[in-house]
Amino acid sequence: MIKIVKGAEVDGPRGEAGGKRHGVFAYHADPELYPLVCGFSRQPLLDACRQLKSLHGVTGTPVGLFREGRDAPDISCPVEAGAAATVKEPDNGVLKFGKYRAFEWKPVDSRPLITPTLKSSKLAQTTSTLDNP
């Protein structure tokens, strides 16, 4: 079994969130075997499974989430199952496992962020002045 160690809750000092934390934990795997499997997450086992699958090509191996110094995992699953799952948090407060969908990156279009408001002749004068000081 691949051991993922759940570290401390790292969501800032206690005072920032009104005495509450948001459940973000540090986690890591054995750095000699899986050096790229580490991070901060609200669901460290599932995120570690995605890292194991995408970065190291591990699929069918069992993986477990362990507290520091413990010999038994708090929760475990096959890497493939953990990589395919996420935790859904609907407004009604009932947590469920759901299908993981990767964030879709979209290219930035080529339109300018600021639309010129000057008339085209005035814009040409301004641009040429900037180009030739």
N, C-alpha and C positions, 0 to 999 in steps of 0.2 A: 504494500500500500504506500502510495506517495503521501508524505506528511506535509500538510500546510499548517504552519504555526500562526495562530491568531495572536497578534500583539495587543498593545494598549489602544484604547479609544483615543483618537487623535484629532477630534473635532474642536480644537481650540481650548482655551482656558474656561473654566467653569462659569466665570462671570459674563462672558460674551453672549451666551444664549439664555440669559436669565436663570442660571443654575441648571440648565438642561443641556444635554449633549444630543447629537443627532445620529449616533450609531455608526460612525465612520471608524473603521479599524485598520491598523497596519497589519500586513500579512506577508509571509515569505515561505518559500520552499527551501530545501537543502541547497545552499548556494554553490556547492561543488557539482551537484547533479543538474540542477535547473536554475542557473543564475539569473535568468530573465523573469522568473516567476516571483514577483513581489509587487507591492503597491499599497493603496489605501482604498477601502471599499465598504459599502454598507452590506454587501453580500460577498465576502472574501472567498468562500469555497467556489462559488459559481464563476467569479472572475478569474480565479486561479485555474479552473478547468479550461476556460477559454484561452488563457495564456499557454497552458500546457499543450493544448491541441494546435494552436496556430503557430507558436514559436518553436516547439520541440517535437511536434508530430505525434504526441502520445494520444491514444484513443481509448482502448478497452481497459486500461489499468484502473483499479480502484484508487480513489483519493479521499483523504479524510481531513477534517478541520480539527486541529488539536489546540487546546489551551497550553500556554507555556508550562513545561514541566510535567505534563500529563502523558500517560501511555495509551489511553483509549480516546478515540475521536468523539467529539460531540455530535458530529454528523458526517456521513460519508456517502459516496456515490461513484459510479464509473465516470471517467473523464468525459466520455461522449455525452452522457445524460446531463451532467452538470453544465457542459458547454452549451447545450441546447436549451437550457432553462434560465428563467429570470424570476424575480419576485414581483408580482403585481400588487400595487398598493392603491386600491380604489378609495374613493371618498368615504365609503361606509365603514372603513377601518378593518375590514376582513382581508387578511393577507392570503394570497394564493400563488402557486407556482404557475408560470405561463411560458409560452414559447419566446425565446430570445430572438430579437431582430436587431441586427447591427444598424448603427446610425448611418443614414445615407448622406454621403458627402456630395454636394452639388457644386460645380464650378461657379466661380464668380463671373457674372457676365461682363462684357466689355464696355458697357455704358459707363459714362463718368458718374462719380458719386455726387458731384455738384453740377447742376445745370446752369450754364451761363445765362445771365439775365440782361446783359448788355446787348445792344443792337450789333449786328455782325460787323459793321464798319468800325464802330467804337472798340469792339473786341479785337479786331485785327490791329488797330493802332496800339492798344494796350499790350498785346502779345508781342508785337515788333519792338516796342519800347523795352519790354522785359528781356527780350533776346539780345538787343543791341544797346547796352547802357551808354 
